[in-house]
Amino acid sequence: MEEDIDWGKVSLFLKIGLIGALIILIGDFLMGWGVRDESLGGIEGQVSQYLTISDSRMFWSSLLGSIGVPLACLGHFGIYKLIKPYSLKYAKLYALGGFGFLAFGGAGVHVSSVESAFFYKYMTAVDPKTALTSSMKFVSYFPLPLYIVLLTCWIIIVCAHIKAISKGLSPYPRWCWVFSMPVGTLLVGFSFVLGNYAIVNAIMMGAFSFGNIWTLSGHLLMLPKAKENSEKPLSS
């Protein structure tokens, strides 16, 4: 278990991961930048903004997500490398969650979400009366199973991350558990109270990406402190 940490590589992984998270955020903004039709209620009102999004924006959002997710996963691989010398148990759990993100996040959940919006947009053009019902069935059959798997992986990686750092099983100070994805997501998650504006809807669409950015940037910022702490004896 005692192994040297290549701090240069970890720093590189975190930087690449941060770039990937920013790429995902741009893709989220392309899909989220719009205003909902407040004359419509329920789910129909929530998804009405997708009817005004151009095909090119959907294409670029899909492409950016499929590129950004693998890059962001490299950042989490850097965090895994920091946990591993201190706790093989939590490192394995963290790796399991990260592998789930790599396998199901980009080409799976992100792309299929854009596909669902694309499907709804054109179903509405063909038959507005059945568009919502048909789109919900499409989501239930195809993207939903991927959402469930990805959510499970997200819970695993978050729990492993918070427990490892809060228990001192990493070179980071224990309080650095605040640089976790749920905290970053919640920091922007309540922006919906500001109203139905394009920028607000875009921020809400990218809430999980903000959580990712918060996590990776926080670990990168505190990396010198982690390196300093690594000179101390490892926890048992």
C-alpha positions, 0 to 999 in steps of 0.5 A: 500500500505504501507507494509514491504519488506522482504529483506532477501526473496527478496535477495533470489529470486534475487539469485535464479533468477540469477542462473536460468538465468545462466542455461538458458545461458548455454543452449543457449551456447549449441545451439549457439556454432558453425560456420555458413557455409559462402558459403550459403546465406540468412536464410539458411546460418544463420541456417546452424550451427544447422546442426552440433549440436549433438542431445545430445546438443539439448536435454540438451539445451532444458532441461536447458531452461525449468528448468532455465526460472521458476527459473529466473522468481523468480528473477523478482518476487523479483523485483516485491515485491520491486516495489509493495509498491511504485506503484501497477500499475507498479507492476501489469504490471511487474507481468503480463509480468513476468507471460507471461515469466513463462507461455511461455518462458521455455517449450514454446519458448525455447523448441520450438526453439530447436525443430525447429532446430532439425526439420531442421537438420533432414529434411536436412538429408532427403531432402535438397531441401525442408528442409528450406521451410518445417522448416519455415512453421513449425516455422510459425505454431507452435513457431511463435505464442509463440514468439509473445506472449512472445515478448509482455510480454517482452515489458510489463515487460521492460516498467513497470520496466524502468518507475517505477524505473526512476520515483522513484517508487521503493527503487532503485535510479532512474538511476538504470533503466539501469539495464534493459533487453534491456540494458544488451542485447545491451551490447553484441548484437553487438558482431556479428561484431567480425565475424563468430566464435563459441564463438561469435555465442554462445554469440549472441544466449544468448544475451537475457540471458545476458540481464536477468543476467544484470538485476538480478545481477544489482538489487542484487548488488544495493539491500543494497542501495535500503534497505537504500532508503526504510527508506525514505518516499514513493512517492505519 
